[in-house]
Amino acid sequence: MIFQTHSYNRLVFATAFAILALTATGLETLLNGECQWRRGFWLPLALLAGLFIWCVYRAEVLPEPLATQIETMVRNGQPAGWIKDADGVRQAQAWFALHYKISAAWCGTGLIIWLIFRFGRLNRRILVSVIGVLLLGDLLWFSHGRNYQCDPAFYYPEIPALRAAAGTAPGRVMGYNCFPANFAEAVGLSDVRGYDAVDPAKWASLLAIAADEHSFKMDYAATFWLTPRMEITETNTAQLSPILDMLGVRHVIFRGSPPQGVKPAFQSPDYWVLENRSALPRVFVPRRVEVVPDNEERLGKLALPEFNPRETAYVETPVDLPPECRGVVKIENEIPTRIVIAAQMDTAGLLVLADRWDQGWRAYVNGKRVPILKTNHALRGVMLPAGTGTVEFRYASVTVTCAFVLAAGALAILLVWLAVAAWLGRMGGNI
């Protein structure tokens, strides 16, 4: 399953690149007259002719269910996916036929070029220029504006409920038995389940505490389709696990129509959104900090129903803080590799950023580097003194730094080698 899901694009790229390389090599060999026409060369000609005939046929004779069955279903009041009327049927049929006609045109062009290679006496420079223009035209047509997967009219429609949720106070979202985690990024929302199927173990452990017992799990993606444990309150809000409150999940997104009597915060055809009013901001200061070095014990405390992230945070190493911490913190600006936070602390305390801890992050308080504590099992925490200050998180991956060092070393070796080669060349000339 991993192979099929995540290696497909790489295999397509590798195969296409290999075909292109073989094509370029073969064309150069033929144009230089280094290879005589052989019987086996008729095989690609026959394949192109067969594809040309098939594409023309398929453009004129549509397959089922597109030819008649979908139209019959629509007339009987049974929509087929997004196709709900006769206009939709015609649109789908026209798009299908158009792309087969385009494919037939390319096959016919290839057929003509092969025949020219066999029987023509076209000037080599002209032929190379024509092929180059065709290849460039195909590339520009394919990539201009967007990568066409289907007719733009078939693209996923705008979802007003999600746009409305994206325009409210900052916070994360979570789908409930609907779309994968990365779908929300299309409208600027951030799903707490992450972007893709590679799940950091400690983050996945946190989300597992908040998951519904019937939540669907895949072997290679623990959080991709995870569904939260949730109740709908009398005030038409979502009541989630304290873990999701701590991670700032402000909205839960549903498909279909809400149950009778439920008034969602946002609703549009086929989607509705509930607000979680208990969600914490992405950065906050808990009242007290407890040291719990053991992973299992810490997860057990986080899983307790009475756990309150506003009151208590758990760290793995000893800290020196007052019994009660007070302070206000706020994100001032942010880019993917840098976060700046303004802090006004009444006492010394622990700033908790509800983002994943990673060894590539560095923290600076008023310009001085400080350690980042693993907080609440998977998050980032920074110790702050009393008073006003600025906290800055910067990402500096050790792997990327090593790669730059290796690249610089390789460049230095190359320059030295070129200098030695030039010097030896001069010495040989003098001799």
C-alpha distance (Angstrom), angle and dihedral (degrees) to the residues before:
residue distance angle dihedral
M1 . . .
I2 3.81 . .
F3 3.77 89.1 .
Q4 3.78 93.9 50.1
T5 3.79 96.3 43.9
H6 3.77 104.5 40.4
S7 3.81 105.0 23.7
Y8 3.79 98.1 49.4
N9 3.81 96.2 90.1
R10 3.79 91.7 45.1
L11 3.80 91.6 51.3
V12 3.80 91.2 49.2
F13 3.80 90.9 50.7
A14 3.81 93.6 47.1
T15 3.80 92.4 47.3
A16 3.81 93.7 47.2
F17 3.81 91.5 48.0
A18 3.83 91.4 49.9
I19 3.82 91.5 49.8
L20 3.80 90.8 48.4
A21 3.81 91.9 49.8
L22 3.80 92.4 48.9
T23 3.80 90.6 47.0
A24 3.80 92.6 51.8
T25 3.81 91.4 47.7
G26 3.80 92.2 48.1
L27 3.80 94.0 47.8
E28 3.78 91.9 49.8
T29 3.80 90.9 49.9
L30 3.82 92.7 50.1
L31 3.81 94.5 44.8
N32 3.80 92.0 50.1
G33 3.80 90.4 52.8
E34 3.79 91.2 -121.7
C35 3.79 93.3 129.4
Q36 3.79 130.5 49.1
W37 3.78 122.3 -140.0
R38 3.79 110.9 -92.5
R39 3.76 135.3 -170.5
G40 3.78 92.1 -105.7
F41 3.81 89.2 62.7
W42 3.80 88.6 72.4
L43 3.81 89.5 68.0
P44 3.84 97.0 75.1
L45 3.79 88.2 42.8
A46 3.81 90.1 54.8
L47 3.80 91.6 45.8
L48 3.80 91.6 51.6
A49 3.78 91.0 48.2
G50 3.80 90.7 49.9
L51 3.80 92.5 48.2
F52 3.80 90.6 47.7
I53 3.80 92.2 52.8
W54 3.82 92.0 44.7
C55 3.82 93.5 50.0
V56 3.82 92.1 48.7
Y57 3.80 90.3 48.3
R58 3.79 93.8 47.1
A59 3.81 92.5 47.4
E60 3.83 89.3 56.3
V61 3.82 99.8 34.5
L62 3.80 109.7 46.6
P63 3.82 119.2 -151.9
E64 3.77 125.3 -121.4
P65 2.94 136.0 -64.0
L66 3.81 87.2 25.2
A67 3.82 95.0 53.9
T68 3.81 101.7 57.6
Q69 3.81 113.6 -28.5
I70 3.81 97.7 74.1
E71 3.78 91.3 47.2
T72 3.80 90.0 51.2
M73 3.82 90.9 49.4
V74 3.81 91.7 50.6
R75 3.80 92.2 49.1
N76 3.81 88.5 52.2
G77 3.79 91.2 53.6
Q78 3.83 96.0 -102.6
P79 3.84 110.3 125.4
A80 3.81 115.9 -148.9
G81 3.80 104.2 -141.6
W82 3.80 108.5 -66.4
I83 3.83 91.9 -9.5
K84 3.79 104.9 97.1
D85 3.81 105.4 149.7
A86 3.81 143.6 23.5
D87 3.79 92.5 -88.0
G88 3.80 90.1 57.5
V89 3.81 90.5 50.9
R90 3.82 91.5 51.7
Q91 3.80 91.0 46.8
A92 3.81 93.0 53.0
Q93 3.80 92.4 45.7
A94 3.82 92.6 48.7
W95 3.81 93.0 49.2
F96 3.82 91.8 49.0
A97 3.81 93.1 48.8
L98 3.82 93.3 45.4
H99 3.78 94.2 55.8
Y100 3.79 93.0 47.4
K101 3.81 89.1 51.1
I102 3.81 89.8 51.7
S103 3.81 89.6 49.5
A104 3.80 89.9 49.8
A105 3.81 89.8 52.0
W106 3.81 91.9 53.6
C107 3.81 92.1 46.6
G108 3.82 89.8 50.0
T109 3.82 90.3 49.9
G110 3.81 90.6 51.7
L111 3.80 90.1 47.6
I112 3.81 91.6 54.0
I113 3.82 92.0 48.7
W114 3.80 91.6 51.5
L115 3.83 90.8 50.4
I116 3.79 90.0 50.0
F117 3.80 89.3 53.2
R118 3.81 89.9 52.4
F119 3.77 103.8 39.8
G120 3.80 108.2 6.6
R121 3.76 130.3 97.9
L122 3.78 95.9 -155.8
N123 3.78 116.9 154.8
R124 3.79 111.2 -96.7
R125 3.81 94.7 -129.6
I126 3.80 91.9 50.0
L127 3.80 92.0 49.0
V128 3.81 92.9 49.4
S129 3.81 90.2 48.0
V130 3.81 92.2 50.3
I131 3.82 92.5 49.0
G132 3.81 90.7 47.1
V133 3.80 92.2 51.4
L134 3.81 91.3 48.4
L135 3.79 92.7 49.5
L136 3.80 92.0 47.1
G137 3.81 90.5 47.2
D138 3.79 91.4 51.5
L139 3.81 91.0 49.8
L140 3.81 93.9 49.0
W141 3.80 93.0 44.6
F142 3.80 91.6 51.1
S143 3.81 97.8 45.4
H144 3.81 104.1 32.7
G145 3.80 112.9 118.3
R146 3.81 96.6 -19.6
N147 3.76 142.8 -2.6
Y148 3.78 102.0 -96.5
Q149 3.77 113.6 -134.9
C150 3.79 92.0 159.0
D151 3.76 140.1 -19.8
P152 3.86 109.5 -51.3
A153 3.80 88.6 -122.2
F154 3.82 87.2 67.3
Y155 3.81 95.2 54.4
Y156 3.78 117.3 121.7
P157 3.81 106.4 -80.2
E158 3.80 123.8 -114.4
I159 3.83 112.2 -88.0
P160 3.82 109.1 -147.1
A161 3.83 93.7 -168.1
L162 3.80 91.5 60.2
R163 3.79 92.3 45.1
A164 3.80 89.3 52.3
A165 3.82 91.7 50.0
A166 3.81 90.1 49.8
G167 3.81 89.7 55.6
T168 3.81 95.2 58.1
A169 3.82 130.9 81.1
P170 3.81 114.4 -43.2
G171 3.77 115.7 -87.8
R172 3.76 144.0 120.2
V173 3.80 127.0 -89.8
M174 3.77 136.4 -148.6
G175 3.79 131.1 -157.2
Y176 3.80 119.4 -129.9
N177 3.82 109.4 -145.1
C178 3.78 90.1 -33.2
F179 3.80 141.5 94.5
P180 3.80 123.9 -7.8
A181 3.78 120.8 -90.6
N182 3.81 98.0 -96.9
F183 3.83 93.8 56.1
A184 3.80 93.0 80.5
E185 3.81 91.3 62.5
A186 3.81 89.1 73.0
V187 3.82 88.9 76.0
G188 3.81 98.5 32.6
L189 3.80 98.3 -94.8
S190 3.79 123.0 134.9
D191 3.80 116.8 -137.4
V192 3.80 114.6 -149.8
R193 3.82 90.3 -139.8
G194 3.79 91.3 70.8
Y195 3.78 135.2 -119.7
D196 3.78 106.2 -77.0
A197 3.77 143.3 5.5
V198 3.82 99.6 -78.6
D199 3.80 103.4 98.3
P200 3.85 121.6 -169.0
A201 3.79 105.8 -128.3
K202 3.82 98.5 -126.9
W203 3.82 93.8 45.4
A204 3.80 89.5 49.0
S205 3.83 89.4 50.0
L206 3.81 90.4 55.4
L207 3.80 93.5 49.1
A208 3.81 91.3 46.2
I209 3.82 88.2 63.3
A210 3.81 89.6 57.5
A211 3.82 96.7 42.4
D212 3.78 126.1 111.0
E213 3.81 111.7 -109.3
H214 3.83 89.7 -120.4
S215 3.80 93.5 48.8
F216 3.82 112.5 138.0
K217 3.80 114.2 -113.7
M218 3.78 131.1 -169.5
D219 3.79 123.4 -155.1
Y220 3.80 93.3 -123.3
A221 3.83 99.3 35.7
A222 3.79 117.2 43.0
T223 3.81 96.7 179.1
F224 3.81 104.2 27.3
W225 3.83 95.3 99.4
L226 3.79 98.0 15.6
T227 3.82 114.5 149.9
P228 3.83 120.0 -153.2
R229 3.79 125.8 -123.6
M230 3.79 102.0 -113.6
E231 3.79 147.9 163.0
I232 3.81 128.4 -161.1
T233 3.80 110.1 -130.3
E234 3.80 128.7 -145.7
T235 3.81 88.3 -102.3
N236 3.83 91.0 61.5
T237 3.79 93.9 -108.7
A238 3.79 132.8 124.5
Q239 3.79 118.1 -106.1
L240 3.80 108.0 -156.1
S241 3.78 137.7 175.0
P242 3.84 115.4 -72.0
I243 3.81 85.9 -115.6
L244 3.80 91.1 64.7
D245 3.81 89.9 44.4
M246 3.81 87.5 54.9
L247 3.83 91.3 48.7
G248 3.80 91.1 52.8
V249 3.83 100.2 -113.2
R250 3.79 99.5 171.0
H251 3.82 100.7 167.3
V252 3.81 136.0 35.6
I253 3.80 115.6 -157.3
F254 3.82 124.1 -148.6
R255 3.80 136.2 -174.6
G256 3.79 125.7 -132.4
S257 3.80 122.7 15.0
P258 3.82 127.5 -33.1
P259 3.83 119.7 -106.9
Q260 3.77 117.2 -92.0
G261 3.78 111.7 -77.2
V262 3.82 95.2 19.5
K263 3.79 115.7 118.3
P264 3.80 109.5 -164.0
A265 3.79 123.9 -151.1
F266 3.83 89.7 -120.6
Q267 3.77 131.5 12.1
S268 3.81 137.3 176.7
P269 3.83 132.9 157.2
D270 3.83 108.9 -48.0
Y271 3.83 95.0 -6.5
W272 3.79 135.7 78.8
V273 3.80 132.8 172.7
L274 3.81 132.7 -149.8
E275 3.80 123.1 -160.0
N276 3.80 123.9 -131.1
R277 3.79 104.3 -147.8
S278 3.81 92.5 -174.2
A279 3.80 93.2 65.5
L280 3.78 113.9 125.0
P281 3.78 122.6 -135.2
R282 3.79 113.8 -98.5
V283 3.80 91.0 -103.6
F284 3.83 123.7 38.8
V285 3.83 144.8 147.0
P286 3.84 116.5 -120.0
R287 3.80 118.2 -145.3
R288 3.77 95.4 -121.6
V289 3.81 139.0 13.4
E290 3.79 126.2 -143.4
V291 3.81 126.4 -165.5
V292 3.82 113.0 -130.7
P293 3.84 111.0 163.6
D294 3.81 97.4 176.4
N295 3.82 114.3 88.8
E296 3.79 97.0 -148.3
E297 3.79 93.7 46.8
R298 3.80 91.2 47.8
L299 3.81 93.0 50.1
G300 3.81 88.8 47.9
K301 3.81 91.5 55.6
L302 3.81 91.6 46.4
A303 3.81 90.2 51.1
L304 3.80 94.4 55.7
P305 3.84 113.3 111.7
E306 3.81 90.0 -130.8
F307 3.81 93.9 55.6
N308 3.82 108.7 125.8
P309 3.82 115.3 -169.9
R310 3.80 90.8 -162.4
E311 3.78 90.4 60.2
T312 3.80 105.2 36.2
A313 3.80 139.5 27.4
Y314 3.80 126.0 -174.7
V315 3.80 123.1 -142.3
E316 3.80 131.7 -178.9
T317 3.82 100.1 -134.7
P318 3.84 131.7 51.2
V319 3.83 117.6 -87.9
D320 3.80 133.2 -171.0
L321 3.81 107.7 -133.4
P322 3.81 136.7 139.8
P323 3.84 119.1 -97.7
E324 3.81 89.7 -104.3
C325 3.81 124.1 32.9
R326 3.78 124.3 -160.5
G327 3.77 131.2 -176.3
V328 3.81 147.6 119.4
V329 3.79 122.3 -121.2
K330 3.80 131.2 179.0
I331 3.80 136.6 178.9
E332 3.80 108.2 -114.5
N333 3.81 101.4 -176.8
E334 3.77 138.1 -15.8
I335 3.78 146.2 -169.9
P336 3.82 124.7 176.1
T337 3.82 92.8 -90.9
R338 3.82 100.3 34.1
I339 3.82 135.5 46.3
V340 3.81 124.1 -177.7
I341 3.81 118.6 -161.7
A342 3.82 128.5 -172.6
A343 3.82 114.6 -143.7
Q344 3.80 132.0 -165.0
M345 3.80 107.2 -177.7
D346 3.82 123.0 -172.1
T347 3.81 88.4 -171.6
A348 3.76 135.3 6.4
G349 3.80 110.1 -76.6
L350 3.77 149.9 148.6
L351 3.79 119.8 -84.7
V352 3.81 109.7 -148.5
L353 3.80 119.2 -157.9
A354 3.81 109.7 -166.3
D355 3.81 92.7 -139.3
R356 3.78 126.2 106.1
W357 3.79 119.2 -83.0
D358 3.81 113.2 -119.5
Q359 3.78 130.7 170.6
G360 3.82 90.4 -125.8
W361 3.81 92.9 68.8
R362 3.81 121.7 93.9
A363 3.83 125.0 -165.3
Y364 3.81 128.3 -151.3
V365 3.81 126.3 -171.6
N366 3.81 110.9 -160.7
G367 3.80 88.3 -19.4
K368 3.81 95.9 -50.8
R369 3.78 118.4 113.3
V370 3.82 115.2 -118.3
P371 3.82 132.3 178.5
I372 3.79 120.9 -94.0
L373 3.80 111.7 -130.7
K374 3.79 122.3 -145.2
T375 3.79 100.3 -117.8
N376 3.80 129.5 -169.6
H377 3.81 89.3 -1.1
A378 3.82 98.6 -68.3
L379 3.81 110.8 22.2
R380 3.82 135.1 90.8
G381 3.78 123.1 -103.1
V382 3.81 131.5 -178.6
M383 3.81 127.9 -169.1
L384 3.81 113.1 -124.8
P385 3.82 130.0 -167.7
A386 3.79 122.7 -136.3
G387 3.79 115.2 -80.8
T388 3.78 138.3 44.0
G389 3.77 119.8 -39.2
T390 3.78 148.9 143.1
V391 3.79 124.9 -115.0
E392 3.79 119.7 -160.2
F393 3.80 126.6 -169.9
R394 3.81 116.5 -162.4
Y395 3.78 127.8 -177.8
A396 3.79 117.0 -136.9
S397 3.80 110.8 165.5
V398 3.80 114.1 -147.6
T399 3.81 89.1 -148.0
V400 3.81 92.8 54.8
T401 3.81 91.1 46.3
C402 3.81 90.8 51.9
A403 3.79 90.1 48.4
F404 3.82 91.3 54.0
V405 3.82 90.9 47.4
L406 3.82 91.3 50.6
A407 3.80 91.1 46.7
A408 3.81 90.9 49.9
G409 3.80 90.2 48.6
A410 3.79 91.5 50.1
L411 3.81 90.5 49.6
A412 3.83 90.8 50.0
I413 3.81 91.3 50.6
L414 3.81 90.2 49.1
L415 3.81 92.4 51.0
V416 3.80 91.7 48.2
W417 3.79 90.8 48.5
L418 3.83 91.4 50.3
A419 3.81 90.9 48.7
V420 3.82 91.9 49.6
A421 3.80 91.5 46.5
A422 3.82 91.2 50.7
W423 3.81 91.5 47.6
L424 3.83 92.5 49.3
G425 3.79 89.4 47.7
R426 3.80 90.8 54.4
M427 3.79 92.3 46.7
G428 3.79 90.8 51.4
G429 3.82 90.6 51.3
N430 3.80 91.7 51.2
I431 3.80 91.1 51.0
